[in-house]
Amino acid sequence: MTTYVITVPGTFVNGVPDAARSDIERRLRPRDPKNTDLGESEELSLLTVEEGGMFSARIEVEAADQAGAETEAVQLVSRALRDSGLAEADAPLGPAFVTGIDSEY
């Protein structure tokens, strides 16, 4: 297995209340990329929200390959958003991509 840091971009269409943002971060906290060497050295943030509602969630995922890591990351972020009360239409996600790889060979 390989540890990937995956970035999942999206947009909060109607903004995001502070309480919802805190809830999303709490739900994703176990996957915080700061737990990886890359996340620590690059000071990656778990959730970054820009003006206009664009956001990036960066999470740590263990998977056999890149495609599996990206798929799992999207599922985890989608679940965190949904469980925090946001419908898919309120926070559509873009395609996930690899931010870093930390393999043990």
Biopython code that builds the backbone (N, CA, C, O; Angstrom):
import numpy as np
from Bio.PDB.StructureBuilder import StructureBuilder

atoms = [
    (1, "MET", "N", (0.840, -1.182, 0.000)),
    (1, "MET", "CA", (0.000, 0.000, 0.000)),
    (1, "MET", "C", (0.884, 1.243, 0.000)),
    (1, "MET", "O", (2.007, 1.246, 0.503)),
    (2, "THR", "N", (0.337, 2.270, -0.574)),
    (2, "THR", "CA", (1.038, 3.540, -0.668)),
    (2, "THR", "C", (0.177, 4.612, -0.026)),
    (2, "THR", "O", (-1.049, 4.594, -0.145)),
    (3, "THR", "N", (0.824, 5.545, 0.654)),
    (3, "THR", "CA", (0.116, 6.675, 1.233)),
    (3, "THR", "C", (0.143, 7.822, 0.233)),
    (3, "THR", "O", (1.208, 8.251, -0.212)),
    (4, "TYR", "N", (-1.039, 8.310, -0.111)),
    (4, "TYR", "CA", (-1.184, 9.431, -1.037)),
    (4, "TYR", "C", (-1.760, 10.627, -0.290)),
    (4, "TYR", "O", (-2.566, 10.469, 0.626)),
    (5, "VAL", "N", (-1.344, 11.811, -0.685)),
    (5, "VAL", "CA", (-2.039, 13.024, -0.278)),
    (5, "VAL", "C", (-2.823, 13.444, -1.511)),
    (5, "VAL", "O", (-2.250, 13.733, -2.561)),
    (6, "ILE", "N", (-4.135, 13.472, -1.367)),
    (6, "ILE", "CA", (-5.035, 13.768, -2.481)),
    (6, "ILE", "C", (-5.740, 15.099, -2.219)),
    (6, "ILE", "O", (-6.199, 15.367, -1.109)),
    (7, "THR", "N", (-5.815, 15.920, -3.259)),
    (7, "THR", "CA", (-6.559, 17.172, -3.175)),
    (7, "THR", "C", (-7.870, 16.999, -3.927)),
    (7, "THR", "O", (-7.899, 16.556, -5.075)),
    (8, "VAL", "N", (-8.950, 17.362, -3.249)),
    (8, "VAL", "CA", (-10.286, 17.320, -3.851)),
    (8, "VAL", "C", (-10.808, 18.759, -3.875)),
    (8, "VAL", "O", (-11.118, 19.317, -2.822)),
    (9, "PRO", "N", (-10.910, 19.363, -5.060)),
    (9, "PRO", "CA", (-11.417, 20.731, -5.145)),
    (9, "PRO", "C", (-12.940, 20.749, -5.238)),
    (9, "PRO", "O", (-13.567, 19.757, -5.610)),
    (10, "GLY", "N", (-13.510, 21.876, -4.897)),
    (10, "GLY", "CA", (-14.952, 22.020, -5.003)),
    (10, "GLY", "C", (-15.346, 23.472, -4.830)),
    (10, "GLY", "O", (-14.499, 24.357, -4.709)),
    (11, "THR", "N", (-16.648, 23.697, -4.821)),
    (11, "THR", "CA", (-17.174, 25.052, -4.640)),
    (11, "THR", "C", (-18.379, 25.006, -3.719)),
    (11, "THR", "O", (-19.308, 24.224, -3.922)),
    (12, "PHE", "N", (-18.347, 25.858, -2.700)),
    (12, "PHE", "CA", (-19.530, 26.060, -1.872)),
    (12, "PHE", "C", (-20.382, 27.082, -2.612)),
    (12, "PHE", "O", (-20.094, 28.278, -2.583)),
    (13, "VAL", "N", (-21.420, 26.610, -3.268)),
    (13, "VAL", "CA", (-22.240, 27.451, -4.137)),
    (13, "VAL", "C", (-22.869, 28.612, -3.371)),
    (13, "VAL", "O", (-22.911, 29.735, -3.874)),
    (14, "ASN", "N", (-23.351, 28.353, -2.180)),
    (14, "ASN", "CA", (-24.027, 29.379, -1.380)),
    (14, "ASN", "C", (-23.223, 29.767, -0.151)),
    (14, "ASN", "O", (-23.790, 30.202, 0.851)),
    (15, "GLY", "N", (-21.927, 29.615, -0.218)),
    (15, "GLY", "CA", (-21.091, 29.866, 0.951)),
    (15, "GLY", "C", (-21.191, 28.709, 1.925)),
    (15, "GLY", "O", (-21.929, 27.750, 1.700)),
    (16, "VAL", "N", (-20.443, 28.812, 3.004)),
    (16, "VAL", "CA", (-20.478, 27.754, 4.020)),
    (16, "VAL", "C", (-20.433, 28.416, 5.397)),
    (16, "VAL", "O", (-19.517, 29.186, 5.685)),
    (17, "PRO", "N", (-21.419, 28.120, 6.248)),
    (17, "PRO", "CA", (-21.407, 28.666, 7.603)),
    (17, "PRO", "C", (-20.192, 28.145, 8.376)),
    (17, "PRO", "O", (-19.711, 27.041, 8.117)),
    (18, "ASP", "N", (-19.706, 28.935, 9.315)),
    (18, "ASP", "CA", (-18.549, 28.523, 10.116)),
    (18, "ASP", "C", (-18.778, 27.195, 10.815)),
    (18, "ASP", "O", (-17.865, 26.375, 10.913)),
    (19, "ALA", "N", (-19.997, 26.981, 11.302)),
    (19, "ALA", "CA", (-20.300, 25.727, 12.006)),
    (19, "ALA", "C", (-20.170, 24.535, 11.065)),
    (19, "ALA", "O", (-19.640, 23.494, 11.454)),
    (20, "ALA", "N", (-20.648, 24.679, 9.836)),
    (20, "ALA", "CA", (-20.545, 23.586, 8.860)),
    (20, "ALA", "C", (-19.082, 23.350, 8.487)),
    (20, "ALA", "O", (-18.649, 22.205, 8.355)),
    (21, "ARG", "N", (-18.334, 24.418, 8.319)),
    (21, "ARG", "CA", (-16.909, 24.282, 7.977)),
    (21, "ARG", "C", (-16.165, 23.541, 9.087)),
    (21, "ARG", "O", (-15.366, 22.644, 8.816)),
    (22, "SER", "N", (-16.429, 23.918, 10.330)),
    (22, "SER", "CA", (-15.796, 23.233, 11.460)),
    (22, "SER", "C", (-16.186, 21.766, 11.508)),
    (22, "SER", "O", (-15.361, 20.911, 11.828)),
    (23, "ASP", "N", (-17.435, 21.474, 11.191)),
    (23, "ASP", "CA", (-17.913, 20.091, 11.196)),
    (23, "ASP", "C", (-17.223, 19.278, 10.091)),
    (23, "ASP", "O", (-16.827, 18.135, 10.317)),
    (24, "ILE", "N", (-17.080, 19.862, 8.913)),
    (24, "ILE", "CA", (-16.385, 19.184, 7.808)),
    (24, "ILE", "C", (-14.951, 18.873, 8.211)),
    (24, "ILE", "O", (-14.475, 17.755, 8.016)),
    (25, "GLU", "N", (-14.265, 19.858, 8.769)),
    (25, "GLU", "CA", (-12.878, 19.652, 9.200)),
    (25, "GLU", "C", (-12.787, 18.573, 10.269)),
    (25, "GLU", "O", (-11.869, 17.753, 10.246)),
    (26, "ARG", "N", (-13.731, 18.566, 11.203)),
    (26, "ARG", "CA", (-13.731, 17.547, 12.264)),
    (26, "ARG", "C", (-13.886, 16.145, 11.662)),
    (26, "ARG", "O", (-13.220, 15.199, 12.085)),
    (27, "ARG", "N", (-14.761, 16.030, 10.686)),
    (27, "ARG", "CA", (-15.008, 14.728, 10.057)),
    (27, "ARG", "C", (-13.799, 14.250, 9.240)),
    (27, "ARG", "O", (-13.552, 13.048, 9.138)),
    (28, "LEU", "N", (-13.060, 15.180, 8.668)),
    (28, "LEU", "CA", (-11.897, 14.815, 7.857)),
    (28, "LEU", "C", (-10.600, 14.733, 8.677)),
    (28, "LEU", "O", (-9.595, 14.226, 8.180)),
    (29, "ARG", "N", (-10.609, 15.220, 9.910)),
    (29, "ARG", "CA", (-9.394, 15.306, 10.729)),
    (29, "ARG", "C", (-8.578, 14.007, 10.777)),
    (29, "ARG", "O", (-7.351, 14.084, 10.729)),
    (30, "PRO", "N", (-9.190, 12.824, 10.869)),
    (30, "PRO", "CA", (-8.362, 11.608, 10.895)),
    (30, "PRO", "C", (-7.535, 11.418, 9.610)),
    (30, "PRO", "O", (-6.579, 10.643, 9.598)),
    (31, "ARG", "N", (-7.896, 12.111, 8.554)),
    (31, "ARG", "CA", (-7.183, 12.008, 7.275)),
    (31, "ARG", "C", (-6.309, 13.223, 7.006)),
    (31, "ARG", "O", (-5.896, 13.448, 5.869)),
    (32, "ASP", "N", (-6.022, 14.009, 8.040)),
    (32, "ASP", "CA", (-5.228, 15.227, 7.898)),
    (32, "ASP", "C", (-3.866, 14.902, 7.283)),
    (32, "ASP", "O", (-3.157, 14.031, 7.788)),
    (33, "PRO", "N", (-3.490, 15.592, 6.195)),
    (33, "PRO", "CA", (-2.201, 15.299, 5.560)),
    (33, "PRO", "C", (-0.999, 15.686, 6.412)),
    (33, "PRO", "O", (0.129, 15.318, 6.084)),
    (34, "LYS", "N", (-1.219, 16.417, 7.493)),
    (34, "LYS", "CA", (-0.096, 16.764, 8.369)),
    (34, "LYS", "C", (0.463, 15.531, 9.052)),
    (34, "LYS", "O", (1.524, 15.586, 9.674)),
    (35, "ASN", "N", (-0.256, 14.405, 8.936)),
    (35, "ASN", "CA", (0.240, 13.144, 9.485)),
    (35, "ASN", "C", (1.298, 12.522, 8.590)),
    (35, "ASN", "O", (1.926, 11.535, 8.974)),
    (36, "THR", "N", (1.507, 13.081, 7.400)),
    (36, "THR", "CA", (2.506, 12.563, 6.470)),
    (36, "THR", "C", (3.724, 13.482, 6.459)),
    (36, "THR", "O", (3.634, 14.645, 6.854)),
    (37, "ASP", "N", (4.865, 12.958, 6.005)),
    (37, "ASP", "CA", (6.067, 13.782, 5.879)),
    (37, "ASP", "C", (5.820, 14.949, 4.940)),
    (37, "ASP", "O", (6.234, 16.072, 5.230)),
    (38, "LEU", "N", (5.154, 14.704, 3.821)),
    (38, "LEU", "CA", (4.869, 15.758, 2.848)),
    (38, "LEU", "C", (3.959, 16.822, 3.457)),
    (38, "LEU", "O", (4.223, 18.017, 3.329)),
    (39, "GLY", "N", (2.903, 16.390, 4.112)),
    (39, "GLY", "CA", (1.971, 17.339, 4.704)),
    (39, "GLY", "C", (2.610, 18.213, 5.753)),
    (39, "GLY", "O", (2.296, 19.397, 5.868)),
    (40, "GLU", "N", (3.511, 17.624, 6.518)),
    (40, "GLU", "CA", (4.201, 18.384, 7.553)),
    (40, "GLU", "C", (5.207, 19.359, 6.946)),
    (40, "GLU", "O", (5.254, 20.526, 7.337)),
    (41, "SER", "N", (6.008, 18.890, 5.997)),
    (41, "SER", "CA", (7.040, 19.755, 5.411)),
    (41, "SER", "C", (6.457, 20.851, 4.543)),
    (41, "SER", "O", (7.013, 21.947, 4.481)),
    (42, "GLU", "N", (5.349, 20.582, 3.870)),
    (42, "GLU", "CA", (4.722, 21.569, 2.985)),
    (42, "GLU", "C", (3.641, 22.382, 3.692)),
    (42, "GLU", "O", (3.047, 23.283, 3.100)),
    (43, "GLU", "N", (3.386, 22.058, 4.972)),
    (43, "GLU", "CA", (2.367, 22.737, 5.749)),
    (43, "GLU", "C", (1.012, 22.747, 5.034)),
    (43, "GLU", "O", (0.367, 23.789, 4.916)),
    (44, "LEU", "N", (0.599, 21.583, 4.566)),
    (44, "LEU", "CA", (-0.676, 21.458, 3.867)),
    (44, "LEU", "C", (-1.839, 21.602, 4.837)),
    (44, "LEU", "O", (-1.821, 21.042, 5.933)),
    (45, "SER", "N", (-2.830, 22.345, 4.433)),
    (45, "SER", "CA", (-4.036, 22.530, 5.237)),
    (45, "SER", "C", (-5.063, 21.485, 4.843)),
    (45, "SER", "O", (-5.161, 21.104, 3.676)),
    (46, "LEU", "N", (-5.813, 21.030, 5.807)),
    (46, "LEU", "CA", (-6.860, 20.042, 5.585)),
    (46, "LEU", "C", (-7.964, 20.602, 4.687)),
    (46, "LEU", "O", (-8.403, 19.937, 3.749)),
    (47, "LEU", "N", (-8.407, 21.822, 4.979)),
    (47, "LEU", "CA", (-9.479, 22.454, 4.200)),
    (47, "LEU", "C", (-9.143, 23.924, 4.016)),
    (47, "LEU", "O", (-8.960, 24.659, 4.987)),
    (48, "THR", "N", (-9.066, 24.339, 2.768)),
    (48, "THR", "CA", (-8.798, 25.734, 2.437)),
    (48, "THR", "C", (-9.998, 26.266, 1.670)),
    (48, "THR", "O", (-10.436, 25.658, 0.694)),
    (49, "VAL", "N", (-10.532, 27.404, 2.112)),
    (49, "VAL", "CA", (-11.678, 28.014, 1.441)),
    (49, "VAL", "C", (-11.258, 29.404, 0.964)),
    (49, "VAL", "O", (-10.773, 30.225, 1.742)),
    (50, "GLU", "N", (-11.454, 29.646, -0.326)),
    (50, "GLU", "CA", (-11.106, 30.925, -0.946)),
    (50, "GLU", "C", (-12.352, 31.783, -1.100)),
    (50, "GLU", "O", (-13.474, 31.298, -0.951)),
    (51, "GLU", "N", (-12.146, 33.065, -1.401)),
    (51, "GLU", "CA", (-13.284, 33.926, -1.699)),
    (51, "GLU", "C", (-14.014, 33.360, -2.908)),
    (51, "GLU", "O", (-13.392, 32.770, -3.791)),
    (52, "GLY", "N", (-15.294, 33.532, -2.950)),
    (52, "GLY", "CA", (-16.085, 32.972, -4.036)),
    (52, "GLY", "C", (-16.533, 31.552, -3.762)),
    (52, "GLY", "O", (-17.231, 30.952, -4.579)),
    (53, "GLY", "N", (-16.133, 30.998, -2.605)),
    (53, "GLY", "CA", (-16.592, 29.679, -2.213)),
    (53, "GLY", "C", (-15.771, 28.504, -2.720)),
    (53, "GLY", "O", (-16.072, 27.356, -2.391)),
    (54, "MET", "N", (-14.731, 28.770, -3.522)),
    (54, "MET", "CA", (-13.907, 27.645, -3.982)),
    (54, "MET", "C", (-13.135, 27.082, -2.793)),
    (54, "MET", "O", (-12.633, 27.828, -1.952)),
    (55, "PHE", "N", (-13.048, 25.752, -2.736)),
    (55, "PHE", "CA", (-12.316, 25.127, -1.642)),
    (55, "PHE", "C", (-11.472, 23.964, -2.140)),
    (55, "PHE", "O", (-11.680, 23.431, -3.230)),
    (56, "SER", "N", (-10.514, 23.591, -1.304)),
    (56, "SER", "CA", (-9.688, 22.412, -1.549)),
    (56, "SER", "C", (-9.597, 21.638, -0.246)),
    (56, "SER", "O", (-9.232, 22.183, 0.795)),
    (57, "ALA", "N", (-9.932, 20.369, -0.321)),
    (57, "ALA", "CA", (-9.755, 19.467, 0.814)),
    (57, "ALA", "C", (-8.549, 18.592, 0.481)),
    (57, "ALA", "O", (-8.506, 17.967, -0.579)),
    (58, "ARG", "N", (-7.575, 18.547, 1.381)),
    (58, "ARG", "CA", (-6.386, 17.719, 1.185)),
    (58, "ARG", "C", (-6.390, 16.651, 2.263)),
    (58, "ARG", "O", (-6.367, 16.949, 3.457)),
    (59, "ILE", "N", (-6.419, 15.395, 1.818)),
    (59, "ILE", "CA", (-6.498, 14.306, 2.782)),
    (59, "ILE", "C", (-5.502, 13.212, 2.444)),
    (59, "ILE", "O", (-5.054, 13.068, 1.306)),
    (60, "GLU", "N", (-5.177, 12.457, 3.463)),
    (60, "GLU", "CA", (-4.266, 11.315, 3.351)),
    (60, "GLU", "C", (-5.095, 10.056, 3.108)),
    (60, "GLU", "O", (-6.078, 9.802, 3.803)),
    (61, "VAL", "N", (-4.684, 9.276, 2.113)),
    (61, "VAL", "CA", (-5.391, 8.045, 1.770)),
    (61, "VAL", "C", (-4.361, 6.952, 1.502)),
    (61, "VAL", "O", (-3.357, 7.190, 0.830)),
    (62, "GLU", "N", (-4.607, 5.768, 2.021)),
    (62, "GLU", "CA", (-3.763, 4.615, 1.685)),
    (62, "GLU", "C", (-4.493, 3.790, 0.647)),
    (62, "GLU", "O", (-5.655, 3.427, 0.832)),
    (63, "ALA", "N", (-3.803, 3.495, -0.449)),
    (63, "ALA", "CA", (-4.426, 2.736, -1.534)),
    (63, "ALA", "C", (-3.352, 2.000, -2.317)),
    (63, "ALA", "O", (-2.162, 2.294, -2.207)),
    (64, "ALA", "N", (-3.798, 1.043, -3.105)),
    (64, "ALA", "CA", (-2.878, 0.260, -3.937)),
    (64, "ALA", "C", (-2.390, 1.050, -5.140)),
    (64, "ALA", "O", (-1.292, 0.809, -5.642)),
    (65, "ASP", "N", (-3.219, 2.011, -5.613)),
    (65, "ASP", "CA", (-2.825, 2.779, -6.793)),
    (65, "ASP", "C", (-3.457, 4.160, -6.765)),
    (65, "ASP", "O", (-4.320, 4.448, -5.935)),
    (66, "GLN", "N", (-3.019, 5.004, -7.677)),
    (66, "GLN", "CA", (-3.476, 6.384, -7.739)),
    (66, "GLN", "C", (-4.977, 6.494, -7.964)),
    (66, "GLN", "O", (-5.647, 7.277, -7.292)),
    (67, "ALA", "N", (-5.504, 5.728, -8.890)),
    (67, "ALA", "CA", (-6.937, 5.790, -9.186)),
    (67, "ALA", "C", (-7.767, 5.431, -7.960)),
    (67, "ALA", "O", (-8.772, 6.081, -7.671)),
    (68, "GLY", "N", (-7.349, 4.404, -7.249)),
    (68, "GLY", "CA", (-8.059, 4.002, -6.037)),
    (68, "GLY", "C", (-7.992, 5.069, -4.964)),
    (68, "GLY", "O", (-8.970, 5.297, -4.252)),
    (69, "ALA", "N", (-6.851, 5.723, -4.841)),
    (69, "ALA", "CA", (-6.695, 6.786, -3.854)),
    (69, "ALA", "C", (-7.597, 7.973, -4.179)),
    (69, "ALA", "O", (-8.245, 8.530, -3.293)),
    (70, "GLU", "N", (-7.635, 8.354, -5.452)),
    (70, "GLU", "CA", (-8.475, 9.484, -5.868)),
    (70, "GLU", "C", (-9.954, 9.178, -5.650)),
    (70, "GLU", "O", (-10.703, 10.034, -5.178)),
    (71, "THR", "N", (-10.375, 7.966, -5.990)),
    (71, "THR", "CA", (-11.772, 7.563, -5.801)),
    (71, "THR", "C", (-12.144, 7.585, -4.327)),
    (71, "THR", "O", (-13.197, 8.106, -3.959)),
    (72, "GLU", "N", (-11.287, 7.024, -3.482)),
    (72, "GLU", "CA", (-11.568, 6.991, -2.049)),
    (72, "GLU", "C", (-11.618, 8.405, -1.470)),
    (72, "GLU", "O", (-12.461, 8.697, -0.622)),
    (73, "ALA", "N", (-10.729, 9.277, -1.919)),
    (73, "ALA", "CA", (-10.701, 10.657, -1.422)),
    (73, "ALA", "C", (-12.006, 11.383, -1.745)),
    (73, "ALA", "O", (-12.565, 12.070, -0.890)),
    (74, "VAL", "N", (-12.484, 11.233, -2.962)),
    (74, "VAL", "CA", (-13.745, 11.877, -3.354)),
    (74, "VAL", "C", (-14.891, 11.342, -2.493)),
    (74, "VAL", "O", (-15.745, 12.112, -2.053)),
    (75, "GLN", "N", (-14.916, 10.040, -2.251)),
    (75, "GLN", "CA", (-15.967, 9.446, -1.422)),
    (75, "GLN", "C", (-15.910, 9.986, 0.008)),
    (75, "GLN", "O", (-16.948, 10.292, 0.595)),
    (76, "LEU", "N", (-14.711, 10.103, 0.568)),
    (76, "LEU", "CA", (-14.554, 10.600, 1.935)),
    (76, "LEU", "C", (-14.985, 12.058, 2.061)),
    (76, "LEU", "O", (-15.679, 12.427, 3.009)),
    (77, "VAL", "N", (-14.572, 12.884, 1.102)),
    (77, "VAL", "CA", (-14.950, 14.301, 1.150)),
    (77, "VAL", "C", (-16.448, 14.453, 0.916)),
    (77, "VAL", "O", (-17.100, 15.245, 1.597)),
    (78, "SER", "N", (-16.999, 13.710, -0.033)),
    (78, "SER", "CA", (-18.448, 13.758, -0.284)),
    (78, "SER", "C", (-19.229, 13.394, 0.964)),
    (78, "SER", "O", (-20.210, 14.057, 1.303)),
    (79, "ARG", "N", (-18.802, 12.348, 1.646)),
    (79, "ARG", "CA", (-19.490, 11.911, 2.866)),
    (79, "ARG", "C", (-19.385, 12.974, 3.959)),
    (79, "ARG", "O", (-20.363, 13.237, 4.659)),
    (80, "ALA", "N", (-18.216, 13.585, 4.113)),
    (80, "ALA", "CA", (-18.044, 14.627, 5.131)),
    (80, "ALA", "C", (-18.957, 15.818, 4.846)),
    (80, "ALA", "O", (-19.559, 16.377, 5.763)),
    (81, "LEU", "N", (-19.058, 16.203, 3.575)),
    (81, "LEU", "CA", (-19.943, 17.311, 3.199)),
    (81, "LEU", "C", (-21.408, 16.955, 3.475)),
    (81, "LEU", "O", (-22.146, 17.735, 4.075)),
    (82, "ARG", "N", (-21.806, 15.780, 3.032)),
    (82, "ARG", "CA", (-23.199, 15.332, 3.204)),
    (82, "ARG", "C", (-23.542, 15.218, 4.690)),
    (82, "ARG", "O", (-24.602, 15.670, 5.124)),
    (83, "ASP", "N", (-22.638, 14.609, 5.468)),
    (83, "ASP", "CA", (-22.889, 14.432, 6.901)),
    (83, "ASP", "C", (-22.887, 15.762, 7.653)),
    (83, "ASP", "O", (-23.384, 15.847, 8.777)),
    (84, "SER", "N", (-22.327, 16.794, 7.030)),
    (84, "SER", "CA", (-22.320, 18.134, 7.625)),
    (84, "SER", "C", (-23.510, 18.960, 7.156)),
    (84, "SER", "O", (-23.598, 20.151, 7.457)),
    (85, "GLY", "N", (-24.429, 18.332, 6.417)),
    (85, "GLY", "CA", (-25.661, 18.985, 6.022)),
    (85, "GLY", "C", (-25.650, 19.660, 4.668)),
    (85, "GLY", "O", (-26.579, 20.400, 4.345)),
    (86, "LEU", "N", (-24.623, 19.426, 3.869)),
    (86, "LEU", "CA", (-24.554, 20.035, 2.544)),
    (86, "LEU", "C", (-24.931, 19.024, 1.464)),
    (86, "LEU", "O", (-24.367, 17.932, 1.396)),
    (87, "ALA", "N", (-25.882, 19.399, 0.630)),
    (87, "ALA", "CA", (-26.267, 18.549, -0.494)),
    (87, "ALA", "C", (-25.198, 18.643, -1.579)),
    (87, "ALA", "O", (-24.425, 19.601, -1.618)),
    (88, "GLU", "N", (-25.161, 17.651, -2.452)),
    (88, "GLU", "CA", (-24.178, 17.631, -3.533)),
    (88, "GLU", "C", (-24.262, 18.897, -4.383)),
    (88, "GLU", "O", (-23.235, 19.408, -4.832)),
    (89, "ALA", "N", (-25.472, 19.407, -4.608)),
    (89, "ALA", "CA", (-25.653, 20.619, -5.412)),
    (89, "ALA", "C", (-25.129, 21.865, -4.700)),
    (89, "ALA", "O", (-24.821, 22.866, -5.347)),
    (90, "ASP", "N", (-25.027, 21.806, -3.359)),
    (90, "ASP", "CA", (-24.532, 22.945, -2.585)),
    (90, "ASP", "C", (-23.004, 23.021, -2.563)),
    (90, "ASP", "O", (-22.435, 24.079, -2.299)),
    (91, "ALA", "N", (-22.344, 21.889, -2.842)),
    (91, "ALA", "CA", (-20.882, 21.835, -2.796)),
    (91, "ALA", "C", (-20.375, 20.810, -3.821)),
    (91, "ALA", "O", (-19.847, 19.762, -3.449)),
    (92, "PRO", "N", (-20.544, 21.127, -5.131)),
    (92, "PRO", "CA", (-20.062, 20.181, -6.140)),
    (92, "PRO", "C", (-18.541, 20.053, -6.092)),
    (92, "PRO", "O", (-17.825, 21.014, -5.809)),
    (93, "LEU", "N", (-18.076, 18.852, -6.373)),
    (93, "LEU", "CA", (-16.649, 18.566, -6.341)),
    (93, "LEU", "C", (-16.075, 18.474, -7.746)),
    (93, "LEU", "O", (-16.754, 18.066, -8.688)),
    (94, "GLY", "N", (-14.826, 18.858, -7.865)),
    (94, "GLY", "CA", (-14.103, 18.705, -9.118)),
    (94, "GLY", "C", (-13.307, 17.419, -9.074)),
    (94, "GLY", "O", (-13.392, 16.667, -8.102)),
    (95, "PRO", "N", (-12.527, 17.155, -10.123)),
    (95, "PRO", "CA", (-11.736, 15.928, -10.142)),
    (95, "PRO", "C", (-10.592, 15.968, -9.127)),
    (95, "PRO", "O", (-9.884, 16.968, -9.007)),
    (96, "ALA", "N", (-10.429, 14.876, -8.412)),
    (96, "ALA", "CA", (-9.360, 14.761, -7.425)),
    (96, "ALA", "C", (-8.025, 14.579, -8.134)),
    (96, "ALA", "O", (-7.964, 14.087, -9.260)),
    (97, "PHE", "N", (-6.949, 14.988, -7.449)),
    (97, "PHE", "CA", (-5.617, 14.781, -8.019)),
    (97, "PHE", "C", (-4.608, 14.545, -6.902)),
    (97, "PHE", "O", (-4.809, 14.944, -5.755)),
    (98, "VAL", "N", (-3.519, 13.887, -7.276)),
    (98, "VAL", "CA", (-2.470, 13.555, -6.322)),
    (98, "VAL", "C", (-1.636, 14.797, -6.037)),
    (98, "VAL", "O", (-1.135, 15.454, -6.949)),
    (99, "THR", "N", (-1.498, 15.102, -4.752)),
    (99, "THR", "CA", (-0.651, 16.201, -4.309)),
    (99, "THR", "C", (0.716, 15.669, -3.901)),
    (99, "THR", "O", (1.725, 16.361, -4.035)),
    (100, "GLY", "N", (0.745, 14.431, -3.401)),
    (100, "GLY", "CA", (2.003, 13.823, -2.981)),
    (100, "GLY", "C", (1.856, 12.346, -2.772)),
    (100, "GLY", "O", (0.756, 11.831, -2.571)),
    (101, "ILE", "N", (2.998, 11.657, -2.821)),
    (101, "ILE", "CA", (3.038, 10.209, -2.618)),
    (101, "ILE", "C", (4.133, 9.913, -1.614)),
    (101, "ILE", "O", (5.245, 10.434, -1.712)),
    (102, "ASP", "N", (3.806, 9.072, -0.648)),
    (102, "ASP", "CA", (4.755, 8.675, 0.383)),
    (102, "ASP", "C", (4.763, 7.159, 0.436)),
    (102, "ASP", "O", (4.065, 6.563, 1.256)),
    (103, "SER", "N", (5.538, 6.533, -0.424)),
    (103, "SER", "CA", (5.564, 5.067, -0.473)),
    (103, "SER", "C", (6.737, 4.547, 0.345)),
    (103, "SER", "O", (7.763, 5.208, 0.500)),
    (104, "GLU", "N", (6.548, 3.355, 0.853)),
    (104, "GLU", "CA", (7.601, 2.720, 1.657)),
    (104, "GLU", "C", (8.195, 1.562, 0.856)),
    (104, "GLU", "O", (7.682, 0.444, 0.884)),
    (105, "TYR", "N", (9.282, 1.851, 0.142)),
    (105, "TYR", "CA", (9.970, 0.811, -0.629)),
    (105, "TYR", "C", (11.354, 0.627, -0.115)),
    (105, "TYR", "O", (12.098, -0.205, -0.633)),
]
sb = StructureBuilder()
sb.init_structure("model")
sb.init_model(0)
sb.init_chain("A")
sb.init_seg("    ")
for serial, (resi, resn, name, xyz) in enumerate(atoms, 1):
    if name == "N":
        sb.init_residue(resn, " ", resi, " ")
    sb.init_atom(name, np.array(xyz, "f"), 0.0, 1.0, " ", f" {name:<3s}", serial, name[0])
structure = sb.get_structure()
